[in-house]
């Protein structure tokens, strides 16, 4: 084998819409000698931007060992090798399993972040994941499938915080999501939004429901894959009669870019 010279770039392709890859990610695809992409979700981006003669391979039918060998061999032939993954590579993307063998082989690698489906789902639904005085915390999680949850990370325990939950990889386990939220005391009318194929042109579906009926609504829409479950006390806030204002835009709240024009609290009617 010739001397190693390439770098492996783990590039977040974004949630599906080919326009939602970062400029940096697209530039890397345009100069890639080889691209290993993760399944159907990102094939369009790979084929759209790759230069002529680029080696393009779908990793869907490969084992981890085969992927590692493919990436290492590609680095012996090309300066830029891209591993293209859905959303952001740091979320449920087997990043460590793929980078450890590269480290062991002395092959340099870098990560280019991507728009996660959690963000794309919120955007599709026109929802905010944080809202002043309602929730200021977002938990990205899943329920246990074949991958068990570490102790203390059971959905029931996380849901006890009553903050926003973005639940990945769990659409076929909606009954388990319902059970956990109920056990944590969420009411039956708690709003839940499921977004299928967020950002996919022509394919995106937003299903709005409650803890009580979200499973039936998803069944009615035949949603059984590629879906983000959003559970949050902030869902639907745009329809509420009254919300606490964000301090950032409160005239009484000065910050680096603006001086306060009135004492804090007056604009929102709260005591300082
Ligand atoms: N790294 C990815 C997540 C990969 S795990 C990210 O940051 O988004 C795969 C899970 O992500 C799916 O089971 C689903 O829950 C979610 N997902 C990925 N793309 C999606 C999309 N376009 N719409 C809704 N959910 C999506």
Boltz pocket constraint, residues with backbone or C-beta under 6 A from the ligand:
constraints:
  - pocket:
      binder: B
      contacts: [[A, 15], [A, 16], [A, 85], [A, 86], [A, 87], [A, 88], [A, 89], [A, 90], [A, 91], [A, 92], [A, 93], [A, 114], [A, 115], [A, 116], [A, 117], [A, 118], [A, 120], [A, 121], [A, 167], [A, 168], [A, 169], [A, 170], [A, 195], [A, 196], [A, 197], [A, 198], [A, 199], [A, 200], [A, 225], [A, 226], [A, 227], [A, 228], [A, 229]]
      max_distance: 6.0
